[in-house]
Amino acid sequence: MNKKLSRLRRARKTRSHIKYLRVTRLCINRTPQHIYAQIIDPDGGTILASASTLDKNIRDSIKTGGNVEAAAIVGKAVAERARAAGVDTVAFDRGGF
């Protein structure tokens, strides 16, 4: 099995366990330039809250998009938006990594 198939297998296993637990999940995608975060409902159908370094108010407050400072700001923003949506606990979806 190559690396990509192994990662996809791990991701599928993690997501099925989170779905079994019936909790909302936090998905993070990180690129060298930007960081994206999403809170997804237990059914997996809708995004309850999201934040990224591409958001206008976040983009203005940071210098570059892929560093630790940007990750902290995006984390705070997605937490505030999740609280506003009524979400208080999440499971971290590591996506096979």
C-alpha angles and dihedrals in degrees: 000000000000126000097262094052091047091052092048090050091052091047092051091049093049093048092048090052091049090048089051090053090051095223130134114260133223114218120192125192118188127190127173090260105033146024124216127191129186134182109211125193120246093258090056093229105106138035110232098188137357141178136177142168087259092068110111098235093045094044091056094052099052135061100214130011106226106054137096093263091056091047091054092050093047090048092053091047095050090046092053092048092047091052089050089052091052098255117137104162130038138177117230111240104207092189096225096307 
